[in-house]
Amino acid sequence: MEPAILIFSLIVLLLSVVVHELAHGYVALSLGDLTAKYAGRLTLNPLKHLDLFGSLILPLLLLIATAGQGPVFGWAKPIPINPHNFKDQKWGSLKVALAGPATNFAVAIAFGLFIRMFGLSPQLPFTNLMGIIVFYNFLLCIFNLIPIPPLDGHWILFSFLPRGFDGIKFFLQQYGIFILIFLIFFGGLQGVFTLSQYLFSITTGLY
């Protein structure tokens, strides 16, 4: 991967995870929870959202593991929320959890359709840059729907699991990060890349 493309990809990844977390925070705010606002997290300042492992160490390790070819991905520091403040106690946590992936999906669709509607040539550097935005946002959307902590998918799973499955919840909360790291570095997320590429192709018309 060319250095300029690599730098642009890392910037796209960083901004995409920031927008992802902001979506969580603003939906929580709309539900009556001011926790993220009081914590100063409702800002586009990336420094407020960086997670040491998810935003820095993991992307660097992935760059090393792929010999600089990527793609890389990660996550930001989770937005602080207090579900007890939600006006919607039944579905509030689910709405907040879905907000991040849904925002990444919307960004990917918007830029992807722009490429398709204007018939941008895949040979144009501008098309390549736009395509990076599309692919990484699809990637973040799908990746975050995996039902393993600390990803959003585990909140979605927990919203539907009955109380008899508390043991599964406890296990995932205790060991989820280790399971996730194992999947990342031992090829367990190939399906995430494949689906992201498929969505990229059908949205942009590029292959």
C-alpha positions, 0 to 999 in steps of 0.5 A, spaced: 500 500 500 502 506 498 504 511 504 499 516 502 493 511 501 495 508 508 495 515 511 489 516 508 486 509 510 488 510 517 485 517 517 478 514 515 478 509 520 480 514 525 474 519 523 469 513 522 470 510 529 469 517 532 463 518 528 461 511 530 461 513 537 458 520 537 452 516 534 452 512 540 452 518 545 447 522 541 442 517 541 443 516 548 442 523 549 436 523 545 433 518 550 435 522 556 442 520 558 447 526 559 453 522 561 457 522 555 455 530 554 458 531 561 464 527 560 466 531 554 465 526 549 460 529 544 466 532 540 469 530 533 476 531 537 479 524 536 483 525 542 477 524 546 475 518 543 482 514 542 482 507 545 490 505 547 489 498 544 483 499 539 485 505 536 492 505 536 496 498 538 491 493 534 491 497 527 499 497 528 499 490 529 494 489 523 499 493 519 505 489 521 501 482 520 499 484 513 506 487 511 503 494 510 497 492 505 491 492 510 486 493 511 486 495 518 480 496 523 479 497 530 475 501 535 474 507 539 474 508 547 466 506 548 462 512 549 460 512 557 452 511 558 447 510 563 442 506 561 438 507 568 437 514 565 433 512 558 426 514 557 425 507 553 428 502 559 426 496 554 429 498 548 434 504 549 440 500 550 438 496 543 437 503 540 444 506 542 448 499 540 445 500 533 446 507 532 454 506 531 453 501 526 447 504 523 451 510 522 457 507 519 452 503 514 449 510 512 456 513 511 458 507 506 451 507 502 452 515 501 459 515 498 458 508 495 452 511 491 455 517 489 460 513 486 455 509 482 451 515 480 456 519 477 459 513 474 466 515 477 472 511 473 476 506 478 482 509 475 481 516 478 485 517 484 479 520 487 474 514 486 480 510 490 479 515 496 472 515 496 472 507 495 476 507 501 471 511 505 465 506 503 469 500 504 472 502 511 465 504 513 462 497 511 467 494 515 466 497 521 459 496 521 459 489 520 465 488 525 461 492 530 455 487 529 459 481 532 456 479 538 463 479 542 465 484 547 467 490 547 463 490 540 456 493 539 453 486 537 454 484 544 449 489 547 444 487 541 445 480 543 444 481 551 438 485 549 434 479 546 437 473 551 433 471 556 435 471 564 437 464 563 443 465 559 446 469 564 452 465 564 453 466 557 453 473 558 458 473 564 463 468 560 463 473 554 464 479 559 470 476 562 473 473 556 470 476 550 476 481 548 481 475 548 476 471 543 476 477 539 483 478 539 484 470 537 479 471 531 482 477 528 489 474 528 487 467 526 483 468 520 476 468 524 474 474 521 474 473 513 467 473 513 467 480 515 472 482 509 468 478 504 461 481 506 464 488 506 467 487 499 460 484 497 456 490 499 462 495 497 461 492 490 453 492 489 453 499 492 459 502 488 458 498 482 466 497 482 469 490 483 
